[in-house]
Amino acid sequence: MDGVPGFVPRVLRDPDVSLFRADDRVFEAMVDGWRSQMLARGLAVDTIKARTGVVGRFQAFTGDYPWTGVRWTSKTSSLSSAPEAGRSG
């Protein structure tokens, strides 16, 4: 059952067990779920690696997680090299 996408391991559901570096584990689970969703949509593996890599590098650079209240935007850090006005979409 552990290999089923979306499956939550018992250790994550047990209130008597605390996780070592819980924020890191939750972030990894979120990225894994996103990766599974992109695979299900049929995206190329290189595209998935690039997208998850950007999110991982951004998290490492800022030291924050999406749930900490810090809004993740292009203005959060200087990782974005393209000017906002020049972007389309």
N, C-alpha and C positions, 0 to 999 in steps of 0.2 A: 504494500500500500504506500510505502514511502516514495515510490517513483511517480505517483500520480500527481500531475500538475495541480497546484492549489491545495494540496494536502498539508495540513498543519500538524507537525510532529507533536506527540504527547507532551514533550518537555516544554513546549511553548504554551500549552494550555493548562499546565499544572501550576496552580497559584503558590504551591509550597516550594517550587524550584525557581531560583533566580538564575538568570543567564549571565555568563561572563561577557562583558562588553556588549550588553544588550542592544545598544543603539547600532553598533556595527552589524550584529546579526539581523536585526530588523531591516536595516538598509539593504543588506545582501539579499534577503528574502524578497524585498520589494523589486530589486533589479532583476532577480531570477524570474519573478512573476511577469515582469514586463518583457523579459527575453522570451519567455514561453508564449506570451501573447503575440509577439512579433513573429515568432516561428509559425504559430497557428495561422497568421495572416499571409504566410508564404513569402516573407521578406528574405532577401539574400543574407547569408551568414555574415558577409563582410559589412553589410549595412547595419546589422544588429550589433556586431562588435564595435563599429564606429560609434553608434549611438550610446551604447552602454559605457563605452570607454570615456566619452565626453562627460557623462553624468558622474562616473566614478572619479575622474580627474577634478571635476568641479567641486565635488564633495571634499576631496582631499585638500584642495586649495583653500576652500572657505573654512573647513573644519566644522561646518554646520550640517544639519540634516533637514530635510524638507519640513519636518514637523516641529522644529524648534521655534517657529514664529518668524524666522528670517525669510523674507520673500525671495525666492530664487528667480531673479530676472537678469537680463544682460547688464543691468546697472549694478548688480550685487558685487561684481568684481571686474577686473580689467581683462578677463580671459577672452572677451569678445573683441575682436580686432576690427570688425566691420562697423562703420558708423550707422546709427539707428536710421537716419534719413535715407541711407542708401539701400536699405533692405526692402524687399517687396514681399507681399503675402500677408 
